[in-house]
Amino acid sequence: MKHYAMRSHLTVTFAVIALIPILILGLFQVFQITRITQETNQNQRQTTYRLADAVEAYMSYHRNAVETLAATISASDAAFRTKESLMLKLQSLQANLAGFAGIYVVSQQGSIVASHQPTMALIGTDVQDRDYTKRIRAGHTTIVSSLFQGPESGNVPALAIAVPVYKGDKEEDGFVLAVLELAPIKALVTKYKYGTDAYPVVLDHAGKPIYHPAAELTASMANLSEEPVVTDARMNLQGEGTYTLATAEQKEFITYKLIPNLNMIVWVSRSKASVNAAFNESLRLTLGLLLLTLIVTLLLGSLIAKRLNGTIHALVGYTQRLAGGAYALPDSVTVPHDAPLELHQLAEHFGVMAEEIRAKQTDLLRLNTELEQRVEDRTQRLAEEHTTLNAVLESMSDAIVLIDMAHRVRYANPRMAESFGLEMAALAGMREEDLFAHIARWLPAGEEEQLAKLADAPSVQLDLTVAAEGGKPRFLRVFAFEVAREGRVFGRGYVWQDRTKEHEVDALKNDLISLASHEFKTPMTSIRGNVETLLRRDAQWEDDFKQELLEGIHEDIGRIQDLIDEWLDISKIESGVMGIQREPLQLAAVVDSARGRFPAPGGGRDMVFQVELPASLPLINADKRRMEQVLLNLFANAVRYNEREPLIRLTAEADERFVYLHVADNGIGIALEHVDKLFDRFYRVDVSSSRQTGGTGLGLAICKGIMEAHGGSISVVSRPGAGSTFTLAIPRFIEGEKEED
């Protein structure tokens, strides 16, 4: 074995000792830069997905508005489809929803028959050769066009939403065309922060740029469908990669996402040079620092080794004695006299340090005991947090199931077992395919394939209809997602959300729109008939007959005014601006006034009021007109929903805060399952009966809003066939309180 001089050994040792931390630091820095780069890419992905969600929400919001307008036109009779009537509807949407460059009604023959513009300059314009006209004729459903320009868009690039319009017999009668401006979409896209050298792009279904930082591409409606990133987006729905675009001269890192229901593509691009710049700079800096450290270390190591070569052995011997437990200070023999002063001081401090080490050992044992206690406490806290998390998941109203990488159920909350008729013990460890096979049995015939879509992408949302007890379907929305952290995938999760109530509310809203249209149509038809009779020049009418027609017109106008007042009251209640003029009132006087205003029921039926109000009742603090409105509504319901001679009994009592007025009737009553929803705005017990007896179904919702505006409440107790009792809690009058809200 070849031996080297101490000086060489020390020099090399110092160099290695100095280089190791530099290398570790360099590797750590490279790791940090790599992680930062990954986080930057992840942020770019998240920004891309947020941008896609924002574009989808914007387009869906405007599409829903146009579909609502088309439904309103479809529900209108031919008499209400004149140019002037259609123009008013188009102007209403144009005024209430920003972002539309123009809104038109296109006939079945492909020409514009109505416009939002009073000048109607585009009436008669032929648009049958437009892409949106061909697509809506082929698909018979709502479409979002690709970029186009023409007179209907102001001869600038724009998007269009087209929704078919139907006649009364469900035959297509043209469509509503709403032209979207690109400026609001540009503002929506550019409000996000994308970072240095990054920019967003939004393409329509044909690959034309709705937004591109190179504005000339949008202005020329360039076709980018041949770009490789577009091909990948249509194939993979979402992802990332490095591409060389025809519109750029360098490689770019691009994250992309396809919006399925719009077939639009959103991507965010950043130059590859920008992505790698920090990593390359860190690598150059680390190599330079490594080389400089090596040179300096070799020079200093050689110098120090030269001075220490004669005394290092003495110190080695002393350290050996220290290792053996000898903590005495070194004598003059241990350290040569010609050794540097620092070495003598070092030897002295070695002894002191040894004593301190012995003391530190005792402290270390104590700290170790404390650390073990802290670990035990932390473990207990983690167990409590785990218990809390389990409690939260198990108490959720949504069904949750987590699948591990072996495709077996790792966790399921009780709601999951309850929703699909499973036992918790059977769920634990169940294979994913067995679970889906069990769920498929709850689906209608032919819809089993829907479940396979849940594995199409890392994040999937799907709406399903499943069977339920009693034959009533349940509407579920399932969210599928990857369970991952820091790039590592642990499995897959499914959240099953019961949206049956939301579907019921949507159905009630649609029924309400139909009902309101019917309620307005009846008096308007009567008014029109009476007016046309009076305007006839070929007949002379007697004054009594004219008076009868005018009185009929007056009554029908009153019905329309009542309908409008109900809608205005609901609007005020929702916005919280219903004005209440409070004043001290005798409850008996309010009841008598309401009775006097209530008309006698028709059909030859007599109505009986039984008013039993104690004379000792205190004053109430209320708005007389609004309280009469509540009572009149309750009286009307008692007559309308009654198959016998109407009987209304009013009683009252009071406590320290409220006067309680009970209004009982002998009507048909209300089933228990409907009582909790009776005061909802869009809820009616029986739509068919509402149509037969008249009314909009908003009366009790308005009553609830009026009582809550007073600081009181309204409640009901009812039984089918035995009538209903409504209780009004009205605030008492107290001296000194404000009379006006």
PADRENDREN-897823 format. One line per 2 residues: their letters; for each residue x, y, z of C-alpha. Coordinates in nm, 3 decimals. Each point is the difference from the previous one (the first is absolute). Example, Ala and Ser with C-alpha at 12.3 -4.5 7.8 and 13.67 -1.06 7.14 Angstrom:
BEGIN
AS	1.230 -0.450 0.780 | 0.137 0.344 -0.066
END
This chain:
BEGIN
MK	0.000 0.000 0.000 | 0.135 0.339 -0.092
HY	0.015 0.253 0.283 | -0.039 0.376 -0.044
AM	0.125 0.286 0.208 | -0.221 0.146 0.274
RS	-0.014 0.328 -0.188 | -0.146 -0.171 -0.307
HL	-0.249 -0.195 0.208 | -0.115 0.314 0.181
TV	-0.025 0.200 -0.322 | -0.209 -0.265 -0.172
TF	-0.212 -0.049 0.313 | -0.073 0.372 0.032
AV	-0.089 0.013 -0.369 | -0.239 -0.298 0.028
IA	-0.157 0.134 0.321 | -0.058 0.337 -0.164
LI	-0.135 -0.147 -0.325 | -0.252 -0.239 0.158
PI	-0.231 0.273 0.144 | 0.038 0.198 -0.323
LI	-0.110 -0.304 -0.198 | -0.285 -0.067 0.242
LG	-0.101 0.366 -0.016 | 0.018 -0.010 -0.379
LF	-0.210 -0.315 -0.020 | -0.249 0.147 0.244
QV	-0.018 0.318 -0.205 | -0.056 -0.201 -0.319
FQ	-0.270 -0.196 0.181 | -0.161 0.324 0.119
IT	0.008 0.152 -0.349 | -0.150 -0.322 -0.141
RI	-0.275 0.007 0.260 | -0.067 0.371 -0.065
TQ	-0.018 -0.076 -0.373 | -0.249 -0.280 0.068
ET	-0.206 0.231 0.222 | 0.006 0.266 -0.274
NQ	-0.123 -0.260 -0.249 | -0.267 -0.110 0.247
NQ	-0.111 0.362 0.047 | -0.016 0.034 -0.378
RQ	-0.221 -0.313 -0.016 | -0.229 0.131 0.272
TT	-0.022 0.339 -0.172 | -0.091 -0.176 -0.325
YR	-0.278 -0.198 0.171 | -0.131 0.312 0.178
LA	0.001 0.187 -0.332 | -0.191 -0.288 -0.164
DA	-0.256 0.002 0.283 | -0.039 0.379 -0.029
VE	-0.054 -0.014 -0.379 | -0.248 -0.287 0.043
AY	-0.190 0.188 0.272 | -0.012 0.319 -0.211
MS	-0.130 -0.180 -0.308 | -0.248 -0.211 0.201
YH	-0.139 0.311 0.174 | -0.067 0.177 -0.330
RN	-0.129 -0.321 -0.163 | -0.250 -0.051 0.284
AV	-0.122 0.357 -0.044 | -0.055 -0.049 -0.375
ET	-0.172 -0.336 0.060 | -0.235 0.169 0.248
LA	-0.083 0.268 -0.258 | -0.062 -0.269 -0.266
AT	-0.228 -0.189 0.240 | -0.195 0.320 0.069
IS	-0.047 0.063 -0.373 | -0.099 -0.365 -0.056
AS	-0.264 0.032 0.273 | -0.145 0.313 -0.162
DA	-0.295 -0.013 -0.238 | 0.033 0.122 -0.356
AF	-0.166 0.327 0.105 | 0.298 0.073 0.224
RT	0.263 -0.078 -0.264 | -0.023 0.329 -0.186
KE	0.318 0.187 -0.079 | -0.074 0.254 0.271
SL	-0.072 -0.265 0.265 | 0.310 -0.201 -0.091
ML	0.210 0.317 -0.002 | -0.109 0.081 0.356
KL	0.103 -0.349 0.117 | 0.336 0.027 -0.178
QS	0.061 0.348 0.140 | -0.081 -0.125 0.351
LQ	0.270 -0.269 -0.021 | 0.245 0.243 -0.164
AN	-0.054 0.253 0.281 | 0.019 -0.247 0.288
LA	0.299 -0.210 -0.106 | 0.329 0.149 -0.118
GF	0.213 -0.163 -0.267 | -0.246 -0.019 -0.292
AG	0.085 0.193 -0.318 | -0.343 -0.075 -0.139
IY	-0.305 -0.223 0.052 | -0.226 -0.105 -0.287
VV	-0.285 -0.236 -0.087 | 0.061 -0.199 -0.320
SQ	-0.287 -0.157 -0.193 | -0.016 -0.363 -0.110
QG	0.095 0.124 -0.350 | 0.330 0.146 0.131
SI	-0.069 0.374 0.002 | 0.003 0.242 0.294
VA	-0.356 0.096 0.095 | 0.061 0.192 0.325
SH	0.291 0.191 0.154 | 0.082 0.166 0.328
QP	0.074 0.320 -0.191 | -0.297 0.238 -0.033
TM	0.115 0.096 -0.351 | -0.038 -0.365 -0.108
AL	0.270 0.059 -0.263 | 0.076 -0.373 -0.029
IG	-0.361 -0.119 -0.047 | -0.009 -0.233 -0.299
TD	0.376 -0.078 0.005 | 0.057 -0.353 -0.134
VQ	0.215 -0.212 0.238 | -0.090 -0.347 -0.126
DR	0.357 -0.056 -0.131 | 0.148 0.068 0.346
DY	0.167 -0.285 0.187 | -0.234 0.041 0.298
TK	-0.312 -0.023 -0.223 | 0.117 -0.325 -0.156
RI	0.096 -0.150 0.336 | -0.325 0.087 0.179
RA	-0.205 -0.140 -0.289 | 0.203 -0.321 0.014
GH	0.002 -0.040 0.379 | -0.334 0.159 0.105
TT	0.160 0.118 0.326 | 0.194 0.287 0.151
IV	0.340 0.059 -0.168 | 0.294 0.236 0.052
SS	0.144 0.105 -0.335 | 0.361 0.030 -0.105
LF	0.150 0.344 -0.069 | -0.176 0.183 -0.283
QG	-0.056 0.353 -0.118 | -0.288 0.157 -0.180
PE	-0.249 0.284 0.025 | -0.170 -0.164 0.301
SG	0.337 0.019 0.188 | 0.089 0.350 -0.113
NV	0.240 -0.150 -0.261 | 0.252 -0.094 0.270
PA	0.088 -0.350 0.126 | -0.251 -0.123 0.258
LA	-0.164 -0.311 0.145 | -0.370 -0.081 -0.015
IA	-0.241 -0.202 0.213 | -0.294 -0.142 -0.196
VP	-0.306 -0.155 0.171 | -0.296 -0.148 -0.195
VY	-0.347 0.153 0.038 | -0.313 -0.214 -0.026
KG	-0.363 0.055 -0.090 | -0.280 -0.117 0.222
DK	0.004 -0.348 -0.161 | 0.374 -0.043 0.078
EE	0.089 0.071 -0.364 | 0.319 0.201 -0.049
DG	-0.065 0.362 -0.086 | 0.350 0.142 -0.050
FV	0.244 0.083 0.276 | 0.130 0.274 0.231
LA	0.346 0.125 -0.099 | 0.210 0.174 0.269
VL	0.335 0.141 -0.118 | 0.268 0.011 0.272
EL	0.267 0.269 0.003 | 0.359 -0.120 0.039
AP	0.108 0.294 0.219 | -0.162 -0.135 0.324
IK	0.152 -0.342 -0.068 | 0.341 0.165 -0.047
AL	-0.046 0.185 0.331 | -0.096 -0.329 0.169
VT	0.304 -0.181 -0.142 | 0.257 0.272 0.068
KY	-0.098 0.065 0.362 | 0.199 -0.304 0.116
KY	0.373 0.022 0.079 | 0.188 -0.245 -0.218
GT	0.359 0.089 0.093 | 0.300 0.112 -0.204
DA	0.008 -0.101 -0.369 | -0.339 -0.177 0.034
YP	-0.320 0.074 -0.190 | -0.346 -0.158 -0.038
VV	-0.184 -0.113 -0.316 | -0.370 -0.087 -0.044
LD	-0.118 -0.184 -0.316 | -0.352 -0.070 -0.118
HA	-0.122 -0.344 -0.111 | 0.141 0.060 -0.353
GK	0.348 0.096 0.126 | -0.040 0.376 -0.055
PI	0.154 0.227 0.267 | -0.268 0.167 0.214
YH	0.290 0.155 0.188 | 0.372 0.003 -0.092
PA	0.264 0.255 0.108 | 0.071 0.042 -0.371
AE	-0.322 0.192 -0.068 | 0.043 -0.030 -0.377
LT	-0.068 -0.376 0.025 | -0.345 0.071 0.149
AS	-0.065 0.284 -0.245 | 0.079 -0.228 -0.296
MA	-0.182 -0.296 0.162 | 0.306 -0.218 -0.060
NL	-0.043 -0.378 0.015 | 0.227 -0.154 0.266
SE	-0.163 -0.344 -0.002 | 0.314 -0.157 -0.153
EP	0.217 0.097 0.296 | 0.124 -0.314 0.181
VV	-0.124 0.131 0.337 | -0.355 0.017 -0.145
TD	0.023 -0.361 -0.114 | 0.120 -0.111 0.345
AR	-0.274 0.200 0.176 | -0.276 -0.162 -0.205
MN	0.150 -0.342 0.072 | 0.094 0.037 0.370
LQ	-0.250 0.272 0.114 | 0.268 0.155 0.225
GE	0.373 -0.027 0.054 | 0.333 0.165 -0.074
GT	0.302 -0.029 -0.227 | 0.276 0.176 -0.192
YT	-0.100 0.123 -0.346 | 0.132 0.213 -0.285
LA	-0.293 0.207 -0.126 | -0.038 0.146 -0.346
TA	-0.064 0.338 0.166 | 0.323 -0.010 0.207
EQ	0.369 -0.048 -0.086 | 0.103 -0.190 0.312
KE	-0.103 -0.302 0.199 | -0.267 0.068 0.258
FI	-0.131 -0.183 0.304 | -0.382 -0.012 -0.034
TY	-0.272 -0.112 0.239 | -0.338 -0.053 -0.166
KL	-0.359 -0.098 0.072 | -0.301 -0.079 -0.220
IP	-0.339 0.136 0.114 | -0.219 -0.300 -0.092
NL	-0.347 0.152 -0.025 | 0.131 0.294 -0.209
NM	0.279 -0.193 -0.184 | 0.223 0.304 0.063
IV	0.371 -0.032 0.081 | 0.185 0.212 0.256
WV	0.378 -0.003 0.037 | 0.269 0.197 0.183
SR	0.343 0.013 -0.167 | 0.342 0.087 0.140
SK	0.331 -0.006 -0.186 | 0.215 -0.304 0.075
AS	0.301 0.228 0.042 | -0.181 0.180 0.283
VN	-0.086 -0.333 0.163 | 0.366 -0.117 -0.003
AA	0.167 0.336 0.067 | 0.004 -0.027 0.380
FN	0.131 -0.357 -0.009 | 0.284 0.083 -0.241
ES	0.097 0.310 0.197 | 0.008 -0.202 0.324
LR	0.215 -0.269 -0.163 | 0.254 0.254 -0.130
LT	0.016 0.171 0.338 | 0.051 -0.331 0.182
LG	0.282 -0.110 -0.233 | 0.175 0.337 0.026
LL	-0.025 -0.002 0.378 | 0.129 -0.358 0.008
LL	0.307 0.088 -0.207 | 0.077 0.313 0.202
TL	-0.039 -0.188 0.328 | 0.235 -0.275 -0.120
IV	0.277 0.246 -0.086 | -0.033 0.200 0.321
TL	-0.022 -0.315 0.213 | 0.316 -0.148 -0.154
LL	0.195 0.318 0.069 | -0.123 0.042 0.356
GS	0.030 -0.372 0.075 | 0.362 -0.005 -0.110
LI	0.081 0.301 0.218 | -0.176 -0.131 0.310
AK	0.144 -0.350 -0.044 | 0.349 0.146 -0.006
RL	-0.048 0.164 0.339 | -0.188 -0.290 0.161
NG	0.216 -0.285 -0.119 | 0.223 0.007 0.311
TI	-0.272 0.019 0.264 | -0.286 -0.201 -0.143
HA	0.129 -0.322 0.151 | -0.007 0.148 0.351
LV	-0.357 0.110 -0.043 | -0.092 -0.340 -0.139
GY	0.141 -0.163 0.308 | -0.189 0.236 0.224
TQ	-0.326 -0.066 -0.179 | 0.062 -0.372 0.043
RL	0.029 0.053 0.374 | -0.319 0.204 -0.007
AG	-0.169 -0.285 -0.180 | 0.114 -0.226 0.281
GA	-0.167 0.218 0.260 | 0.303 0.201 0.122
YA	-0.127 0.358 0.028 | 0.321 0.147 0.159
LP	0.164 0.305 -0.160 | 0.305 -0.079 -0.219
DS	0.352 0.068 0.146 | 0.302 0.144 -0.174
VT	0.109 -0.342 -0.119 | -0.329 -0.061 -0.176
VP	0.025 0.317 -0.212 | 0.350 0.099 -0.116
HD	0.129 0.345 0.101 | 0.045 0.106 -0.360
AP	-0.362 -0.067 -0.086 | -0.210 0.302 -0.090
LE	-0.169 0.189 0.283 | -0.337 -0.094 -0.139
LH	0.080 -0.369 0.039 | 0.091 0.052 0.365
QL	-0.327 0.183 0.054 | -0.179 -0.272 -0.192
AE	0.146 -0.264 0.228 | -0.113 0.193 0.308
HF	-0.346 0.041 -0.140 | -0.018 -0.369 -0.086
GV	0.000 -0.077 0.372 | -0.265 0.260 0.072
MA	-0.200 -0.127 -0.293 | 0.024 -0.355 0.128
EE	-0.153 0.107 0.331 | -0.273 0.184 -0.184
IR	-0.064 -0.306 -0.214 | -0.050 -0.206 0.310
AK	-0.252 0.261 0.127 | -0.167 0.016 -0.340
QT	-0.043 -0.374 -0.001 | -0.216 0.031 0.310
DL	-0.202 0.280 -0.161 | -0.030 -0.202 -0.318
LR	-0.153 -0.292 0.185 | -0.251 0.235 0.159
LN	-0.084 0.161 -0.337 | -0.035 -0.344 -0.154
TE	-0.258 -0.087 0.262 | -0.186 0.325 -0.070
LE	0.016 -0.067 -0.374 | -0.152 -0.343 0.047
QR	-0.282 0.160 0.198 | -0.056 0.257 -0.275
VE	-0.011 -0.274 -0.262 | -0.257 -0.184 0.209
DR	-0.210 0.318 0.035 | 0.026 0.070 -0.371
TQ	-0.104 -0.356 -0.080 | -0.304 0.042 0.222
RL	-0.093 0.329 -0.170 | 0.031 -0.164 -0.341
AE	-0.227 -0.279 0.118 | -0.255 0.259 0.118
EH	0.022 0.185 -0.334 | -0.049 -0.331 -0.181
TT	-0.306 -0.069 0.214 | -0.135 0.351 -0.075
LN	0.054 -0.048 -0.374 | -0.184 -0.332 0.009
AV	-0.285 0.164 0.190 | -0.025 0.276 -0.263
LE	-0.001 -0.248 -0.291 | -0.253 -0.228 0.168
SM	-0.237 0.290 0.077 | 0.003 0.140 -0.356
SD	-0.319 -0.019 -0.202 | 0.197 -0.102 -0.311
AI	0.107 -0.361 -0.056 | 0.379 -0.041 -0.015
VL	0.210 -0.301 -0.099 | 0.378 -0.021 -0.046
ID	0.163 -0.267 -0.218 | 0.367 -0.096 0.046
MA	0.251 -0.090 -0.272 | -0.105 -0.366 0.027
HR	-0.353 0.106 -0.109 | -0.157 -0.087 0.333
VR	-0.212 0.215 0.231 | 0.231 0.162 0.255
YA	-0.263 0.221 0.169 | -0.375 0.059 -0.028
NP	-0.223 0.209 0.224 | -0.341 -0.123 0.126
RM	-0.180 0.217 -0.254 | 0.160 -0.207 -0.280
AE	-0.137 -0.323 0.145 | -0.342 0.154 0.061
SF	-0.028 0.149 -0.351 | 0.053 -0.330 -0.180
GL	-0.141 -0.253 0.248 | 0.334 -0.144 0.114
EM	0.134 -0.111 0.336 | 0.307 0.181 0.132
AA	0.168 -0.335 0.060 | -0.064 -0.100 -0.362
LA	0.141 0.330 -0.129 | 0.333 -0.038 0.182
GM	0.249 -0.148 -0.245 | -0.256 -0.043 -0.281
RE	0.148 0.001 -0.350 | -0.069 0.311 -0.205
ED	-0.156 -0.199 -0.286 | -0.234 -0.177 0.245
LF	-0.105 0.331 0.152 | -0.079 0.146 -0.345
AH	-0.186 -0.317 -0.098 | -0.218 0.040 0.311
IA	-0.062 0.370 -0.076 | -0.085 -0.085 -0.363
RW	-0.300 -0.200 0.123 | -0.147 0.327 0.130
LP	0.029 0.170 -0.341 | -0.270 -0.007 -0.269
AG	0.045 -0.252 -0.281 | 0.260 0.106 -0.255
EE	0.184 0.245 0.227 | 0.248 -0.244 0.154
EQ	0.266 0.124 -0.242 | -0.015 0.343 0.167
LA	0.210 -0.130 0.291 | 0.289 -0.079 -0.234
KL	0.039 0.374 -0.067 | 0.113 0.054 0.358
AD	0.346 -0.134 -0.088 | 0.043 0.207 -0.319
AP	0.203 0.279 0.163 | 0.165 0.089 0.333
SV	-0.297 0.223 0.081 | -0.350 -0.089 -0.125
QL	-0.350 0.125 0.079 | -0.303 -0.207 -0.097
DL	-0.376 0.029 0.058 | -0.193 -0.325 0.055
TV	-0.362 -0.094 0.063 | -0.047 -0.294 0.236
AA	-0.304 -0.188 0.121 | -0.139 0.059 0.349
EG	-0.264 -0.144 0.228 | -0.357 0.072 -0.111
GK	0.102 0.036 -0.366 | 0.111 0.362 0.038
PR	0.339 0.052 -0.169 | 0.299 0.155 0.171
FL	0.236 0.234 -0.183 | 0.365 -0.042 0.092
RV	0.309 0.196 -0.102 | 0.321 -0.197 0.039
FA	0.344 0.162 0.015 | 0.296 -0.226 -0.078
FE	0.351 0.121 0.089 | 0.352 -0.127 0.053
VA	0.124 -0.017 0.358 | 0.354 0.133 -0.038
RE	0.260 0.204 0.182 | 0.324 0.146 -0.132
GR	-0.037 -0.188 -0.325 | -0.063 -0.338 0.163
VF	-0.336 -0.164 -0.068 | -0.144 -0.202 0.289
GR	-0.329 -0.101 -0.160 | -0.329 0.141 -0.119
GY	-0.294 0.158 0.179 | -0.369 0.028 -0.079
VW	-0.248 0.245 0.154 | -0.370 -0.077 -0.065
QD	-0.210 0.312 0.050 | -0.379 -0.032 0.020
RT	-0.148 0.279 -0.214 | -0.361 -0.119 0.004
KE	-0.119 0.315 0.180 | 0.174 0.225 -0.254
HE	-0.173 -0.187 -0.284 | -0.334 0.041 0.174
VD	0.060 0.375 0.039 | 0.090 0.032 -0.370
AL	-0.320 -0.181 -0.095 | -0.202 0.230 0.226
KN	0.162 0.305 -0.158 | -0.095 -0.121 -0.349
DL	-0.356 -0.065 0.116 | -0.011 0.349 0.153
IS	0.104 0.163 -0.329 | -0.272 -0.193 -0.182
LA	-0.252 0.091 0.268 | 0.087 0.371 -0.014
SH	-0.034 -0.002 -0.379 | -0.344 -0.161 0.034
EF	-0.113 0.248 0.268 | 0.100 0.301 -0.214
KT	-0.145 -0.145 -0.320 | -0.356 -0.045 0.132
PM	-0.070 0.366 0.102 | 0.187 0.136 -0.301
TS	-0.219 -0.210 -0.233 | -0.314 0.126 0.176
IR	0.117 0.364 -0.017 | 0.081 -0.032 -0.368
GN	-0.338 -0.153 -0.080 | -0.191 0.271 0.189
VE	0.202 0.282 -0.159 | -0.049 -0.143 -0.351
TL	-0.375 -0.020 0.068 | -0.011 0.367 0.110
LR	0.205 0.108 -0.303 | -0.234 -0.153 -0.254
RD	-0.139 0.270 -0.229 | -0.270 -0.220 -0.152
AQ	-0.198 -0.034 0.324 | -0.165 0.232 0.249
WE	0.019 -0.121 0.359 | -0.224 0.098 0.282
DD	0.154 0.192 0.290 | -0.070 -0.284 0.247
FK	0.180 -0.247 -0.224 | 0.295 0.239 -0.040
QE	0.012 0.048 0.376 | 0.003 -0.379 0.047
LL	0.291 -0.038 -0.244 | 0.194 0.284 0.165
EG	-0.055 -0.152 0.342 | 0.133 -0.331 -0.133
IH	0.306 0.180 -0.136 | 0.047 0.171 0.337
ED	-0.018 -0.336 0.184 | 0.249 -0.162 -0.237
IG	0.241 0.292 0.039 | -0.037 -0.044 0.375
RI	0.095 -0.369 -0.034 | 0.309 0.095 -0.201
QD	0.091 0.266 0.258 | -0.037 -0.258 0.279
LI	0.234 -0.238 -0.186 | 0.254 0.278 -0.050
DE	-0.028 0.103 0.367 | 0.069 -0.359 0.108
WL	0.313 -0.020 -0.218 | 0.117 0.342 0.127
DI	-0.057 -0.109 0.361 | 0.206 -0.317 -0.056
SK	0.275 0.211 -0.158 | 0.000 0.240 0.297
IE	0.009 -0.287 0.247 | 0.294 -0.164 -0.177
SG	0.198 0.326 -0.014 | -0.089 0.094 0.360
VM	-0.151 0.339 -0.092 | -0.365 -0.056 0.093
GI	-0.111 0.313 0.185 | -0.205 -0.045 0.318
QR	-0.188 0.301 0.144 | -0.049 -0.100 0.362
EP	-0.268 0.156 0.220 | -0.192 -0.107 0.312
LQ	-0.314 -0.185 -0.112 | -0.294 -0.183 0.148
LA	0.009 -0.355 -0.138 | -0.381 -0.013 -0.007
AV	-0.009 0.308 -0.224 | 0.249 -0.156 -0.244
VD	-0.205 -0.322 -0.014 | -0.328 0.194 -0.058
SA	0.162 0.203 -0.278 | 0.131 -0.312 -0.172
RG	-0.344 -0.165 0.025 | -0.160 0.304 -0.157
RF	0.243 -0.008 -0.293 | -0.041 -0.373 -0.063
PA	-0.257 -0.077 -0.273 | -0.269 -0.260 0.049
PG	0.083 -0.342 -0.156 | -0.162 -0.089 -0.328
GG	-0.180 -0.316 -0.102 | -0.298 0.064 0.233
RD	0.200 -0.088 0.313 | -0.041 0.193 0.327
MV	0.301 0.089 0.214 | 0.002 0.005 0.381
FQ	0.243 0.203 0.214 | 0.034 -0.081 0.371
VE	0.206 0.275 0.166 | 0.081 -0.064 0.366
LP	0.255 0.265 0.097 | 0.039 0.083 0.373
AS	-0.067 0.365 0.086 | 0.318 0.004 0.212
LP	0.232 -0.056 -0.295 | 0.291 0.253 -0.001
LI	0.073 0.226 -0.296 | 0.209 -0.140 -0.281
NA	0.288 0.189 -0.167 | -0.058 -0.066 -0.370
DK	-0.073 0.133 -0.349 | -0.379 -0.005 -0.038
RR	0.002 -0.042 -0.378 | 0.252 -0.285 0.008
ME	-0.177 -0.183 0.281 | -0.328 0.023 -0.191
QV	0.186 -0.141 -0.303 | 0.106 -0.305 0.205
LL	-0.355 -0.055 0.133 | -0.159 0.039 -0.343
NL	0.238 -0.261 -0.140 | -0.087 -0.246 0.279
FA	-0.374 0.066 -0.051 | 0.035 -0.056 -0.375
NA	0.182 -0.331 0.051 | -0.265 -0.112 0.248
VR	-0.266 0.052 -0.270 | 0.202 -0.115 -0.300
YN	0.111 -0.332 0.153 | -0.335 -0.095 0.150
ER	-0.255 -0.251 -0.118 | -0.264 0.101 0.259
EP	-0.163 0.320 0.121 | 0.303 0.209 0.108
LI	0.036 0.056 0.377 | 0.278 0.222 0.137
RL	0.056 0.027 0.374 | 0.233 0.268 0.144
TA	0.132 -0.017 0.357 | 0.289 0.177 0.172
EA	0.226 0.001 0.305 | 0.307 0.196 0.111
DE	0.325 -0.027 0.196 | 0.267 0.256 0.095
RF	0.128 0.043 -0.356 | -0.265 -0.109 -0.250
VY	-0.372 -0.013 -0.069 | -0.088 -0.337 -0.154
LH	-0.288 -0.001 -0.250 | -0.133 -0.346 -0.096
VA	-0.185 -0.027 -0.333 | -0.171 -0.341 -0.027
DN	-0.202 -0.128 -0.299 | -0.193 -0.313 -0.095
GI	0.173 -0.049 -0.338 | 0.155 -0.309 -0.159
GI	0.311 0.018 0.220 | 0.367 -0.063 -0.077
AL	0.196 -0.326 0.020 | 0.280 -0.011 0.258
EH	0.278 -0.042 -0.258 | -0.097 0.334 -0.161
VD	-0.030 0.215 0.315 | 0.372 0.081 0.038
KL	0.019 0.121 -0.364 | -0.334 0.181 -0.013
FD	0.155 0.349 0.034 | 0.270 -0.054 -0.265
RF	-0.020 0.234 -0.297 | -0.010 -0.266 -0.268
YR	-0.179 -0.277 0.184 | -0.361 -0.102 -0.053
VD	-0.175 -0.306 0.135 | -0.198 -0.075 -0.315
VS	0.067 0.180 -0.329 | -0.316 -0.126 -0.166
SS	-0.222 0.128 0.278 | 0.177 0.338 -0.010
RQ	-0.086 0.029 -0.364 | -0.364 -0.085 0.066
TG	-0.045 0.242 0.287 | 0.218 0.285 -0.129
GT	0.288 0.180 0.169 | 0.377 0.008 -0.048
GL	0.104 -0.207 0.301 | 0.197 0.295 0.147
GL	-0.252 0.109 0.264 | 0.137 -0.190 0.301
AI	0.360 0.087 -0.092 | -0.103 0.370 0.003
CK	-0.178 -0.049 0.334 | 0.317 -0.149 0.146
GI	0.210 0.291 -0.133 | -0.243 0.259 0.145
ME	-0.003 -0.166 0.343 | 0.379 -0.030 0.010
AH	0.031 0.368 -0.105 | -0.211 0.082 0.308
GG	0.233 -0.208 0.217 | -0.269 -0.264 0.044
SI	-0.077 -0.336 -0.160 | -0.269 -0.217 -0.159
SV	-0.051 -0.375 0.056 | -0.261 -0.261 -0.085
VS	-0.149 -0.316 0.146 | -0.212 -0.207 -0.237
RP	-0.151 -0.343 -0.063 | -0.148 -0.123 -0.331
GA	-0.377 0.023 0.006 | -0.009 0.188 0.334
GS	0.107 0.350 -0.107 | 0.301 0.215 0.092
TF	0.088 0.245 0.277 | 0.246 0.282 -0.081
TL	0.159 0.184 0.295 | 0.131 0.358 -0.040
AI	0.251 0.120 0.262 | -0.038 0.384 -0.009
PR	0.231 0.225 0.211 | -0.175 0.188 0.281
FI	0.012 0.379 0.010 | 0.251 0.130 0.257
EG	0.023 0.368 0.086 | 0.312 0.166 -0.143
EK	0.079 -0.247 -0.278 | 0.036 0.123 -0.359
EE	-0.321 0.013 -0.199 | 0.160 -0.022 -0.345
D	0.247 -0.253 -0.142
END
